[in-house]
């Protein structure tokens, strides 16, 4: 299968820096959040190439991922201008495939969620989740089947999980510069959607975004089913 998955685990979550890298927090007694991502992705995409991008707490992450021999790990130094898009770029240049899923490690999805992504589609998509239990400050306006604009406070809640096809990937790599480095992932998707349409898929399923310790404590309960 021609699919790469980039997990951005490089930036400290605002207000949680003293707690440590979110991806390295335990989600069960035996697994870290990053390990749960790996397990759930391989359950649906067993031959996928997984690339994890680190930066914050790099040495701890290297130790945690040492036993996962099939995982590619890259990191970059965190600068004042660093953001998700810089991490996306660092991961993408290590990918060998022309179809790529990108998401931030603080967005935890279960196996059922991944099984619903139409990874064989020829379209680039953003995942919308209007489930009442899904907590997201980022939403999107839509025009027909296309994403019109992604920003804070808009309807149609965005999971911040994206599937990009070859045209978008090539355009991003060709045009990447310092201008992109400080951008959030959704800001980059707005730019890419102006080049080629970005469509959407709605998956109303258990997805949890960790932006605080309250969020973290909620997903570690048994009823989270991650």
C-alpha positions, -999 to 999 in steps of 0.1 A, spaced: 0 0 0 13 34 -10 7 52 23 29 71 48 17 84 81 34 114 98 28 118 135 38 153 147 51 149 183 76 177 184 60 207 200 52 211 237 14 215 243 5 249 255 1 249 293 14 213 296 52 218 290 60 210 327 41 177 323 62 166 293 57 156 257 20 145 253 30 116 231 51 101 259 23 102 285 9 67 294 -26 60 280 -28 26 297 -5 9 323 14 -7 294 13 18 266 23 54 259 1 76 237 25 73 208 25 35 211 -13 35 210 -11 55 178 12 30 163 -9 0 173 -42 15 160 -26 27 127 -10 -7 120 -43 -25 128 -59 -7 98 -28 -1 76 -4 -30 83 21 -20 56 20 17 62 52 37 66 50 55 100 72 86 105 73 103 139 87 138 142 101 148 175 118 178 190 107 185 225 121 159 249 140 143 220 162 119 241 132 105 260 113 99 227 143 82 212 145 58 241 107 52 240 107 43 203 139 22 204 119 -11 204 97 -1 175 122 -10 147 98 -3 118 92 33 128 111 61 113 120 88 137 133 123 128 136 154 149 144 190 147 156 216 172 127 237 185 132 274 176 111 305 184 95 301 150 90 264 151 55 250 146 35 221 132 43 229 96 81 228 101 76 194 117 54 183 88 81 192 64 108 174 84 87 142 83 76 145 47 111 146 33 117 112 49 86 96 34 89 74 4 52 73 -6 30 97 -26 0 94 -3 3 107 33 -18 110 65 -7 138 88 -18 145 124 -6 158 157 1 133 185 -23 150 209 -52 139 187 -61 103 198 -83 82 175 -94 46 180 -91 17 155 -126 22 142 -118 58 132 -88 48 112 -108 20 94 -132 46 81 -107 68 64 -110 64 26 -73 61 20 -78 47 -15 -96 79 -26 -79 100 -53 -88 132 -33 -69 150 -6 -92 152 24 -96 169 58 -115 149 85 -146 166 101 -161 153 133 -193 169 144 -198 144 173 -211 164 203 -184 148 225 -156 158 202 -139 189 216 -122 211 190 -117 249 187 -109 246 150 -137 243 124 -143 247 87 -167 263 63 -176 242 33 -185 248 -3 -202 217 -16 -179 188 -10 -148 210 -6 -132 227 23 -135 264 20 -116 277 50 -103 264 83 -100 286 114 -109 289 151 -146 291 160 -160 279 127 -187 252 124 -179 216 112 -153 207 137 -119 197 123 -100 168 138 -67 182 124 -61 149 106 -54 152 69 -49 128 39 -28 144 11 -23 131 -24 8 135 -46 -1 169 -61 -4 185 -27 27 168 -14 48 179 -44 35 215 -42 43 217 -5 78 204 -9 85 226 -39 73 258 -22 83 252 14 104 280 28 109 300 61 75 316 53 58 283 63 78 274 94 57 292 120 24 280 107 -1 257 123 -10 226 103 -45 240 95 -30 272 81 -9 252 57 -40 232 46 -57 265 38 -27 274 15 -27 240 -1 -65 242 -7 -60 273 -28 -36 254 -51 -58 223 -55 -92 217 -38 -92 200 -4 -123 179 2 -137 166 34 -148 133 49 -170 133 80 -163 107 106 -184 110 138 -164 87 160 -144 87 192 -116 112 188 -100 129 218 -78 160 216 -54 166 246 -50 203 252 -50 201 290 -46 178 319 -84 177 322 -85 163 286 -57 138 294 -74 125 325 -107 121 306 -92 98 279 -73 76 303 -106 65 318 -118 30 307 -148 44 289 -127 63 264 -122 31 244 -91 42 226 
